[in-house]
Amino acid sequence: MARLYFSGRDFPADISVGANILDAVIEARQPIATACGGMGACGQCHYSVVEGDKNLSPANERELKLLGQARLDQGERLACQSTLVLDADVKVRLPKLDDIIKRRQDKWTRQLKQRRAEQKAQREQRERSRR
């Protein structure tokens, strides 16, 4: 059994060949964002490979679409799309919890502003139709 090491954290997690990185991170109770439940649709579960990238599955089309080639070249991956393919250790760097929270707050702020703008446009439309 291989070990999944987390940069900046004190303990590794056991991981077996074929295991999904997102599942291993969650089982190790490490913070990671995901909005799509591991379907490769949101891109929030990104992480950086520090060591052992050859022990992981190659990047797929979903990762290329969501992260882009430049980020893949820098060692970023999606946890939901990567699996351990060799019985060897991997060291990863997960986003800081503060960064995860800030990204979610920024998303919620954008959504709130969009809803308010839509509501304002609807009110103005109703006002115009009354005249």
C-alpha positions as CSV (number, residue, x, y, z in Angstrom):
1,M,0.0,0.0,0.0
2,A,1.3,3.4,-0.9
3,R,1.1,6.6,1.1
4,L,-0.5,9.9,0.1
5,Y,1.5,12.8,1.8
6,F,0.0,16.2,2.2
7,S,2.5,19.1,2.0
8,G,2.3,21.2,5.2
9,R,0.4,18.6,7.1
10,D,1.6,16.2,9.7
11,F,0.3,12.8,8.6
12,P,0.0,10.8,5.4
13,A,-2.9,8.6,4.3
14,D,-2.8,5.1,3.0
15,I,-3.9,4.7,-0.6
16,S,-4.1,1.7,-2.8
17,V,-3.6,1.3,-6.6
18,G,-6.7,2.4,-8.4
19,A,-7.9,4.7,-5.7
20,N,-9.3,8.1,-6.6
21,I,-7.3,11.0,-5.1
22,L,-10.5,12.9,-4.1
23,D,-11.8,9.9,-2.2
24,A,-8.4,9.5,-0.4
25,V,-8.3,13.2,0.5
26,I,-11.8,13.0,1.9
27,E,-11.1,9.8,3.8
28,A,-8.0,11.4,5.3
29,R,-10.3,14.3,6.5
30,Q,-8.3,16.9,4.6
31,P,-10.1,20.0,3.4
32,I,-10.9,20.1,-0.4
33,A,-13.6,21.8,-2.3
34,T,-16.0,20.1,-4.7
35,A,-19.3,21.3,-6.0
36,C,-20.0,18.5,-8.5
37,G,-19.5,15.5,-6.3
38,G,-16.5,14.3,-8.1
39,M,-17.9,14.3,-11.6
40,G,-15.2,16.5,-13.1
41,A,-17.5,19.4,-13.9
42,C,-16.6,22.1,-11.4
43,G,-12.8,22.2,-11.2
44,Q,-12.8,23.0,-7.5
45,C,-11.0,19.9,-6.4
46,H,-7.7,21.0,-7.9
47,Y,-4.4,20.3,-6.2
48,S,-0.7,20.3,-7.0
49,V,1.5,17.3,-7.3
50,V,4.7,17.9,-5.4
51,E,6.3,14.4,-5.9
52,G,5.3,11.2,-7.6
53,D,3.4,12.5,-10.6
54,K,4.4,9.4,-12.6
55,N,2.5,7.3,-10.0
56,L,-0.8,9.0,-11.1
57,S,-3.1,8.4,-14.0
58,P,-2.4,10.8,-17.0
59,A,-4.5,13.9,-17.2
60,N,-7.7,13.5,-19.1
61,E,-9.8,15.7,-21.3
62,R,-11.9,17.0,-18.4
63,E,-8.8,18.2,-16.6
64,L,-7.5,19.8,-19.8
65,K,-10.8,21.6,-20.3
66,L,-11.1,22.8,-16.7
67,L,-7.5,23.5,-15.8
68,G,-5.9,24.2,-19.2
69,Q,-2.5,22.9,-20.4
70,A,-0.5,25.6,-18.6
71,R,-1.8,24.6,-15.2
72,L,-1.4,20.9,-16.0
73,D,2.2,21.6,-17.0
74,Q,2.7,23.2,-13.6
75,G,1.6,20.0,-11.9
76,E,-2.0,20.9,-11.1
77,R,-4.6,18.1,-11.3
78,L,-8.2,17.5,-10.4
79,A,-8.5,15.1,-7.4
80,C,-11.7,13.6,-8.8
81,Q,-10.1,12.7,-12.1
82,S,-6.8,11.4,-10.9
83,T,-6.0,7.9,-9.6
84,L,-3.0,6.1,-8.2
85,V,-1.7,3.8,-10.9
86,L,1.6,2.5,-9.3
87,D,2.1,1.2,-5.8
88,A,4.3,4.2,-4.9
89,D,4.0,7.3,-2.7
90,V,2.7,10.6,-3.9
91,K,3.0,14.0,-2.2
92,V,0.4,16.7,-2.9
93,R,-0.3,20.3,-2.0
94,L,-3.9,21.0,-1.3
95,P,-5.3,24.6,-1.4
96,K,-5.4,26.3,2.0
97,L,-8.7,26.2,3.8
98,D,-8.8,30.0,3.7
99,D,-8.5,29.9,-0.1
100,I,-11.3,27.4,-0.4
101,I,-13.6,29.5,1.8
102,K,-12.6,32.7,-0.1
103,R,-13.3,31.1,-3.5
104,R,-16.8,30.0,-2.3
105,Q,-17.5,33.4,-0.8
106,D,-16.5,35.1,-4.1
107,K,-18.7,32.8,-6.0
108,W,-21.7,33.4,-3.7
109,T,-21.1,37.2,-4.0
110,R,-21.1,37.0,-7.8
111,Q,-24.3,35.0,-7.7
112,L,-25.9,37.4,-5.3
113,K,-25.0,40.4,-7.5
114,Q,-26.3,38.6,-10.6
115,R,-29.6,37.8,-8.8
116,R,-30.0,41.4,-7.6
117,A,-29.3,42.7,-11.1
118,E,-31.9,40.3,-12.6
119,Q,-34.5,41.3,-10.0
120,K,-33.8,45.0,-10.7
121,A,-34.3,44.4,-14.4
122,Q,-37.6,42.6,-13.7
123,R,-38.8,45.4,-11.5
124,E,-38.0,48.0,-14.2
125,Q,-39.7,45.8,-16.8
126,R,-42.8,45.7,-14.7
127,E,-42.7,49.4,-14.2
128,R,-42.4,50.0,-17.9
129,S,-45.3,47.7,-18.7
130,R,-47.6,49.5,-16.2
131,R,-47.1,52.8,-18.0
